[in-house]
């Protein structure tokens, strides 16, 4: 891909974003339903393309170039396509995030100020391995009125091409050029220079990759990095519940960023909990890496300092026995990636201390870390999980893809009236009103 190709797509997206921002929620909703229907109608075509990607990725895994986790994330099947289509319909069913009056303030009689939600503009995203991410990001961008530039990994080349074509064909009657696919590796560096055309960058990949993006662009970056997630089994935990949660958090889908990578176990429950979870993990083929106290209770490989900061994305878990809630929190805040953390306890005070004291986008009490997901949160879907703290945090849905404008409705007022010794005062009075294309709708 040449620099001209990428620039042309970005500028086309820029123009399309202005048009898309003016479409009705009904038009965007209908387009999303068309995408969902097209996924159903084209599943054979999608699965055939995905099979090519999986075969090539499996060959590279056997040569040691790809991990099993990457191959697992790459795979699509009928059930997965059903899930993707359901996700698109769920996004369509969400309330319109645009045109919402976030605040109304009367500056003076006949001078009303409104803060109203609007699209960000042009979003560019770079993601790896999971082809369903293309549809998720496209669907959320469309619903929120944003044009989007999509750059998937080469390992999902065939799948991404077909899925993009399905999305584009299904929305041909909406706004031309609202979505673009770029494929060449050098296109990433080209995109990083387009701070005049692109309003937000959303990389999904390793910490090193996200940092590379952040260090080499002037475009605001909404980073989605690794997930080093923990489950802490407190001294006041229900051990049976803790076993079920720790099993689900690791085994239900180990290749994703919200799977648990480390278990922290209070010493008072270690003798009862560790054998129970070790048996469950053994049946599921999970490799346990433990500290000295863990290894004194169950069979495990010796854990190293590197294990505490590793996202395995596989059936591997590191386990550490701790003396206190404070020690558990210190471990999480030292080695966690600010993604998702969970405490299992029947002590409400302990839960409160953990949830307030742990620095993460999502913190759970008596629940699996696997619930950290835009669809499960009721957001329709997510473009990623932001581990930063500015603009959007946690699963990023429609609200994270909007910003706002200020609209001022007047009746000939002049600043001079409010200046000088005899100036009229501002009232700055909040009121319940909605900005509706210049027509006030007081309720």
MARLO-308256 format. One line per 2 residues: number of its first residue (from 1); their letters; for each residue x, y, z of C-alpha. Coordinates in steps of 0.2 Angstrom, whole numbers. Last residue first. Layout:
NUM = A = X,Y,Z ~ ...
//
This chain:
443 = XX = -198,94,153 ~ -192,109,142
441 = XX = -190,105,124 ~ -180,120,117
439 = XX = -180,121,98 ~ -163,125,90
437 = XX = -160,108,83 ~ -166,99,99
435 = XX = -157,105,114 ~ -165,97,129
433 = XX = -170,106,145 ~ -170,103,163
431 = XX = -162,119,170 ~ -145,124,177
429 = XX = -144,143,182 ~ -128,152,176
427 = XX = -137,169,181 ~ -125,180,173
425 = XX = -125,198,180 ~ -129,213,169
423 = XX = -114,225,168 ~ -115,242,176
421 = XX = -96,243,180 ~ -91,235,164
419 = XX = -95,220,153 ~ -111,209,152
417 = XX = -120,220,140 ~ -104,221,130
415 = XX = -105,202,127 ~ -120,205,116
413 = XX = -136,196,116 ~ -146,195,99
411 = XX = -158,181,105 ~ -147,167,110
409 = XX = -145,148,109 ~ -127,142,114
407 = XX = -122,125,108 ~ -107,117,117
405 = XX = -100,101,108 ~ -97,84,115
403 = XX = -87,68,114 ~ -92,51,108
401 = XX = -83,34,106 ~ -82,30,124
399 = XX = -100,32,126 ~ -103,19,113
397 = XX = -93,5,121 ~ -76,5,129
395 = XX = -74,-9,141 ~ -63,-2,156
393 = XX = -59,17,155 ~ -64,31,144
391 = XX = -58,49,142 ~ -42,48,153
389 = XX = -39,33,165 ~ -29,21,155
387 = XX = -32,2,155 ~ -45,4,141
385 = XX = -54,-12,136 ~ -57,-14,118
383 = XX = -69,-8,104 ~ -83,-15,115
381 = XX = -100,-23,112 ~ -118,-19,116
379 = XX = -114,-9,131 ~ -124,-21,143
377 = XX = -109,-25,154 ~ -109,-43,147
375 = XX = -107,-36,129 ~ -93,-24,134
373 = XX = -83,-37,144 ~ -76,-38,161
371 = XX = -86,-53,166 ~ -71,-65,163
369 = XX = -64,-59,180 ~ -75,-71,189
367 = XX = -87,-64,202 ~ -87,-63,221
365 = XX = -82,-45,222 ~ -76,-37,206
363 = XX = -64,-23,201 ~ -64,-15,184
361 = XX = -53,-2,177 ~ -39,-6,190
359 = XX = -30,2,204 ~ -34,-9,220
357 = XX = -38,1,236 ~ -57,5,234
355 = XX = -62,-13,228 ~ -50,-21,241
353 = XX = -55,-11,256 ~ -74,-13,251
351 = XX = -72,-32,249 ~ -63,-33,266
349 = XX = -77,-23,274 ~ -90,-34,266
347 = XX = -82,-50,273 ~ -89,-65,263
345 = XX = -74,-65,252 ~ -68,-68,234
343 = XX = -59,-53,227 ~ -57,-49,209
341 = XX = -46,-39,198 ~ -48,-32,180
339 = XX = -37,-22,169 ~ -25,-11,178
337 = XX = -10,-21,172 ~ -7,-30,188
335 = XX = 11,-33,195 ~ 13,-20,209
333 = XX = -5,-15,212 ~ -10,-33,213
331 = XX = 5,-38,224 ~ 1,-23,236
329 = XX = -17,-28,236 ~ -13,-46,241
327 = XX = -1,-40,255 ~ -14,-28,262
325 = XX = -27,-42,262 ~ -15,-53,273
323 = XX = -2,-66,274 ~ -1,-71,255
321 = XX = 0,-87,246 ~ 5,-85,228
319 = XX = -2,-95,213 ~ 3,-93,194
317 = XX = -9,-100,181 ~ -6,-108,164
315 = XX = -19,-114,152 ~ -15,-100,139
313 = XX = -16,-82,137 ~ 0,-81,148
311 = XX = 0,-63,153 ~ 16,-62,163
309 = XX = 20,-50,178 ~ 19,-62,192
307 = XX = 28,-76,181 ~ 43,-65,179
305 = XX = 47,-66,197 ~ 49,-85,195
303 = XX = 36,-98,200 ~ 42,-115,204
301 = XX = 32,-128,195 ~ 17,-135,205
299 = XX = 12,-150,215 ~ 1,-145,230
297 = XX = 3,-139,248 ~ 22,-136,250
295 = XX = 22,-129,232 ~ 10,-116,236
293 = XX = 21,-110,251 ~ 36,-110,240
291 = XX = 28,-99,226 ~ 18,-108,213
289 = XX = 17,-111,194 ~ 2,-122,190
287 = XX = -1,-129,172 ~ -19,-131,168
285 = XX = -25,-147,159 ~ -43,-145,163
283 = XX = -43,-160,175 ~ -27,-154,183
281 = XX = -35,-137,186 ~ -50,-144,195
279 = XX = -38,-155,206 ~ -27,-140,209
277 = XX = -42,-129,214 ~ -47,-141,228
275 = XX = -30,-145,234 ~ -26,-126,235
273 = XX = -43,-121,244 ~ -42,-131,260
271 = XX = -24,-129,265 ~ -23,-111,258
269 = XX = -38,-105,268 ~ -28,-96,282
267 = XX = -13,-92,271 ~ -24,-80,260
265 = XX = -23,-85,242 ~ -18,-75,227
263 = XX = -21,-82,210 ~ -12,-76,195
261 = XX = -16,-76,176 ~ -35,-73,177
259 = XX = -44,-72,160 ~ -49,-54,155
257 = XX = -36,-52,141 ~ -42,-68,131
255 = XX = -34,-84,128 ~ -39,-93,143
253 = XX = -58,-95,139 ~ -68,-104,153
251 = XX = -52,-111,161 ~ -44,-96,170
249 = XX = -58,-85,177 ~ -70,-100,177
247 = XX = -59,-111,188 ~ -55,-97,200
245 = XX = -73,-93,202 ~ -78,-111,205
243 = XX = -65,-113,218 ~ -69,-97,226
241 = XX = -87,-102,228 ~ -82,-119,236
239 = XX = -70,-110,247 ~ -82,-97,253
237 = XX = -70,-83,257 ~ -66,-75,274
235 = XX = -47,-78,273 ~ -48,-70,255
233 = XX = -46,-78,239 ~ -38,-65,227
231 = XX = -42,-67,209 ~ -29,-58,198
229 = XX = -28,-51,180 ~ -13,-47,170
227 = XX = -22,-41,154 ~ -12,-34,141
225 = XX = -14,-17,132 ~ -29,-7,126
223 = XX = -23,10,124 ~ -34,25,119
221 = XX = -22,35,109 ~ -24,54,105
219 = XX = -15,58,88 ~ 2,66,90
217 = XX = 10,49,85 ~ 26,39,88
215 = XX = 27,36,107 ~ 9,31,109
213 = XX = 10,19,95 ~ 26,11,101
211 = XX = 19,10,119 ~ 4,1,112
209 = XX = 15,-12,103 ~ 26,-15,119
207 = XX = 11,-17,129 ~ 5,-31,117
205 = XX = -10,-28,106 ~ -26,-18,103
203 = XX = -22,0,96 ~ -36,13,97
201 = XX = -31,29,88 ~ -42,44,89
199 = XX = -45,60,79 ~ -38,55,62
197 = XX = -36,67,47 ~ -24,81,54
195 = XX = -15,69,66 ~ -11,58,51
193 = XX = 7,54,55 ~ 3,38,65
191 = XX = -8,32,50 ~ 8,31,39
189 = XX = 17,21,52 ~ 3,8,52
187 = XX = 2,8,33 ~ 19,1,33
185 = XX = 12,-16,38 ~ 1,-17,23
183 = XX = -18,-21,26 ~ -29,-6,26
181 = XX = -48,-8,28 ~ -59,7,27
179 = XX = -76,12,34 ~ -87,27,32
177 = XX = -82,28,13 ~ -100,30,6
175 = XX = -113,34,19 ~ -129,23,21
173 = XX = -134,14,5 ~ -118,3,4
171 = XX = -120,-3,22 ~ -122,-22,19
169 = XX = -109,-22,6 ~ -96,-13,17
167 = XX = -99,-25,32 ~ -98,-40,21
165 = XX = -82,-34,12 ~ -74,-30,29
163 = XX = -79,-48,35 ~ -71,-55,19
161 = XX = -55,-45,20 ~ -53,-48,39
159 = XX = -55,-67,37 ~ -42,-68,23
157 = XX = -29,-57,32 ~ -31,-64,50
155 = XX = -13,-68,53 ~ -8,-52,44
153 = XX = -15,-42,58 ~ -30,-30,56
151 = XX = -30,-12,52 ~ -47,-4,52
149 = XX = -50,14,48 ~ -67,20,55
147 = XX = -80,34,52 ~ -89,39,68
145 = XX = -108,40,70 ~ -109,31,87
143 = XX = -119,17,79 ~ -106,16,65
141 = XX = -91,16,76 ~ -99,2,87
139 = XX = -102,-9,73 ~ -85,-7,64
137 = XX = -76,-10,81 ~ -86,-26,84
135 = XX = -85,-32,66 ~ -66,-30,65
133 = XX = -64,-37,83 ~ -72,-53,76
131 = XX = -56,-56,66 ~ -46,-59,82
129 = XX = -27,-60,78 ~ -21,-42,81
127 = XX = -29,-25,81 ~ -25,-8,74
125 = XX = -39,5,76 ~ -41,22,67
123 = XX = -56,33,73 ~ -62,47,62
121 = XX = -75,59,70 ~ -77,60,89
119 = XX = -96,58,87 ~ -107,71,96
117 = XX = -115,72,114 ~ -123,89,118
115 = XX = -118,103,131 ~ -131,116,130
113 = XX = -131,135,134 ~ -146,145,135
111 = XX = -147,164,133 ~ -165,170,132
109 = XX = -165,176,150 ~ -147,174,156
107 = XX = -134,161,157 ~ -146,147,157
105 = XX = -137,130,159 ~ -141,113,151
103 = XX = -130,98,153 ~ -128,81,145
101 = XX = -141,84,131 ~ -140,69,121
99 = XX = -138,72,102 ~ -128,56,99
97 = XX = -127,40,110 ~ -143,33,102
95 = XX = -150,20,114 ~ -143,2,111
93 = XX = -153,-10,101 ~ -141,-8,86
91 = XX = -127,-13,97 ~ -136,-29,102
89 = XX = -140,-33,84 ~ -121,-32,81
87 = XX = -117,-43,96 ~ -130,-56,90
85 = XX = -122,-56,73 ~ -105,-59,82
83 = XX = -112,-73,93 ~ -120,-82,78
81 = XX = -103,-80,69 ~ -95,-88,84
79 = XX = -107,-103,85 ~ -104,-106,66
77 = XX = -86,-106,68 ~ -71,-94,69
75 = XX = -54,-97,74 ~ -41,-83,77
73 = XX = -41,-82,95 ~ -37,-100,97
71 = XX = -22,-98,84 ~ -15,-84,95
69 = XX = -17,-94,111 ~ -8,-109,103
67 = XX = 7,-97,100 ~ 14,-92,84
65 = XX = 32,-93,77 ~ 37,-110,84
63 = XX = 37,-119,68 ~ 21,-129,73
61 = XX = 13,-112,77 ~ 17,-106,60
59 = XX = 8,-121,52 ~ -6,-118,64
57 = XX = -7,-100,58 ~ -7,-105,39
55 = XX = -21,-117,42 ~ -31,-105,53
53 = XX = -30,-91,40 ~ -36,-102,26
51 = XX = -50,-109,37 ~ -55,-91,41
49 = XX = -58,-88,22 ~ -69,-103,21
47 = XX = -78,-98,37 ~ -83,-81,30
45 = XX = -89,-87,13 ~ -99,-101,22
43 = XX = -106,-88,34 ~ -112,-76,21
41 = XX = -130,-75,24 ~ -129,-75,43
39 = XX = -116,-61,43 ~ -126,-52,30
37 = XX = -141,-52,42 ~ -130,-44,56
35 = XX = -124,-31,44 ~ -141,-27,38
33 = XX = -147,-25,56 ~ -132,-13,59
31 = XX = -138,-3,43 ~ -156,-2,50
29 = XX = -149,5,67 ~ -138,18,58
27 = XX = -153,24,48 ~ -165,24,63
25 = XX = -152,34,73 ~ -153,47,60
23 = XX = -138,52,49 ~ -130,69,53
21 = XX = -114,62,61 ~ -112,50,46
19 = XX = -110,65,34 ~ -96,73,44
17 = XX = -88,56,46 ~ -89,53,27
15 = XX = -78,68,24 ~ -64,62,36
13 = XX = -66,44,30 ~ -62,50,12
11 = XX = -47,59,19 ~ -41,44,28
9 = XX = -44,33,13 ~ -34,45,2
7 = XX = -20,46,14 ~ -18,28,15
5 = XX = -18,25,-4 ~ -6,40,-6
3 = XX = 6,33,6 ~ 7,17,-5
1 = X = 0,0,0
//
